[in-house]
């Protein structure tokens, strides 16, 4: 693994129906990986679980270097 000074952080933005969007930051240390859904996310509401839309990304690098890899698994069915 390459060693670099990294300021890691990423976030997902959850869009809730008729409510404000919620940002959730997933902090990580050097060498850690994060796997997450890229379109829909299950959220618990007052009537059980419901599907929410999700946006995601990584924050701007202020110092050092960041390596990111995005792999998309298409629904081939």
C-alpha positions in Angstrom: 0.0 0.0 0.0 1.2 3.5 -0.8 1.8 5.7 2.2 0.7 9.3 1.8 -0.5 12.1 4.0 -4.3 12.0 3.5 -7.2 14.0 4.9 -9.9 11.3 4.5 -13.5 11.9 4.7 -16.6 11.2 2.7 -20.3 11.7 3.1 -23.7 10.5 2.0 -26.6 12.8 1.6 -30.0 11.2 2.4 -33.1 12.8 0.7 -36.1 12.3 2.9 -39.6 12.8 1.6 -41.1 16.2 2.7 -38.2 16.9 5.0 -34.7 18.3 4.9 -31.8 16.2 3.5 -29.5 14.6 6.1 -25.7 14.5 5.6 -23.8 11.7 7.2 -20.0 11.7 7.2 -18.1 8.4 7.2 -14.6 9.2 8.5 -11.8 6.8 7.7 -8.2 6.2 8.6 -5.4 5.5 6.1 -5.9 2.2 4.3 -9.6 1.8 5.3 -12.3 1.1 2.7 -15.9 2.0 2.6 -18.6 0.2 0.7 -22.1 1.8 0.4 -25.2 1.9 -1.7 -25.0 4.5 -4.4 -28.7 5.1 -5.3 -31.1 4.0 -2.6 -30.8 3.6 1.1 -33.2 2.0 3.6 -34.3 4.4 6.4 -36.5 3.7 9.4 -39.6 6.0 9.5 -42.6 6.1 11.7 -44.4 3.4 9.6 -41.4 1.1 9.1 -38.6 1.1 6.6 -38.8 3.2 3.4 -36.4 3.8 0.5 -34.5 7.1 0.2 -32.4 8.5 -2.6 -28.7 8.9 -1.8 -26.0 11.2 -3.1 -22.4 10.5 -2.2 -18.9 11.9 -2.7 -15.6 12.8 -1.0 -14.5 16.1 0.4 -11.9 18.3 -1.1 -8.3 17.4 -0.2 -6.7 20.2 1.7 -3.2 18.6 2.1 -1.6 15.4 0.9 -2.9 12.9 -1.7 -6.1 10.8 -1.9 -6.6 7.8 -4.0 -10.2 6.8 -4.7 -11.7 4.0 -6.8 -15.3 3.8 -7.7 -16.6 0.4 -9.0 -20.2 0.3 -10.4 -22.0 -3.0 -10.4 -24.8 -2.7 -13.0 -28.0 -4.7 -12.6 -27.5 -7.2 -15.4 -30.9 -8.9 -15.0 
